Amino acid sequence: MKKIIALALAFSVAVSLFGQNTGHKFELGVGYAPFFLEIVEDGIRMPYEGDAYFEWRYDFGNHFDVGAKLDYKYCPVNLYDGRAVSYYGDQHYGALLALADFNFLPGKKVNPFIGVGAGAGFILDVWKSQKVERPEYHDATKDMPLGAKDPTIMFVAAPRIGVELFNHLRLSASVDMSTADTRWPVCFNVGWTF
């Protein structure tokens, strides 16, 4: 554990030194998605998503910046197959997005911004357990196998709005709109820019 902390600290210092006075900014952040905008009647229930991300941005200094974001989300899921069995597991989501932001007050202590990310993403469902809900209708030959399913590759667009405080603390809200089964989570994020 000490090695991981030391490595993270060394990485942070190196990235901070690289980003000084060059227009390059880096951000580490976490988020929480308590609800979803899309409703699908397929029996899958997703109570929330947790998020961790890393961003690189190049700040042009005149309201615009561009960059890239590596995003990871985790969500517990369960599925009732409509016959007799409930499945329980996890959904893992990852994306690599190109970013563009418009900063309303660049360089100020309070800087509202609006932006969008777009790129490739994937979803990986891992079913860990099952429970027979209605034994009288259960047909074991139709059970879904447990374990990881093949990942689903998708296109993701992620509009966002937020505020940067004191050139470091970023508070934002974003929506991951995709062509696959992410349910369009509304994620509230807290990031630190260096």
URGIPE-V997856 format. One record per pair of residues at least 12 apart in sequence whose ideal C-beta (glycine too) atoms are under 6 Angstrom apart, sorted by the first residue. I is the first residue (numbers start at 1). GAP is how many residues later the second one is. If there is no record, write none. Layout:
i: <I	I>
gap: <GAP	GAP>
This chain:
i: <16	23	23	24	25	25	25	26	26	27	27	27	28	28	29	29	29	29	30	31	31	31	31	32	33	33	33	33	34	35	36	36	36	37	38	38	43	43	44	44	45	46	46	46	49	49	49	50	51	51	52	53	53	54	55	55	56	63	63	63	65	66	67	68	69	69	69	70	71	72	73	75	76	77	77	83	84	84	84	84	84	85	85	86	86	87	87	88	88	89	89	89	90	91	92	93	94	95	95	96	96	97	97	98	98	99	100	101	101	102	109	111	112	113	114	115	116	117	118	121	121	122	122	123	123	124	125	126	127	152	154	154	154	155	156	156	157	158	158	160	160	161	168	168	170	170	172	173	174>
gap: <178	35	36	34	32	34	168	30	168	28	164	166	26	164	24	160	161	162	22	20	156	157	158	156	16	152	153	154	14	151	147	148	149	147	145	146	36	37	33	35	33	29	31	137	24	26	136	24	22	136	20	16	18	16	12	14	12	39	40	43	36	34	32	30	28	30	48	26	24	22	20	16	14	12	14	54	48	49	50	53	54	45	47	45	47	40	43	40	41	37	38	39	36	34	32	30	28	26	61	23	24	20	22	20	21	18	15	12	14	12	57	53	51	49	47	45	43	41	39	33	35	29	31	29	57	27	24	22	19	28	24	25	26	24	20	22	20	16	18	12	14	12	24	25	21	23	17	15	13>
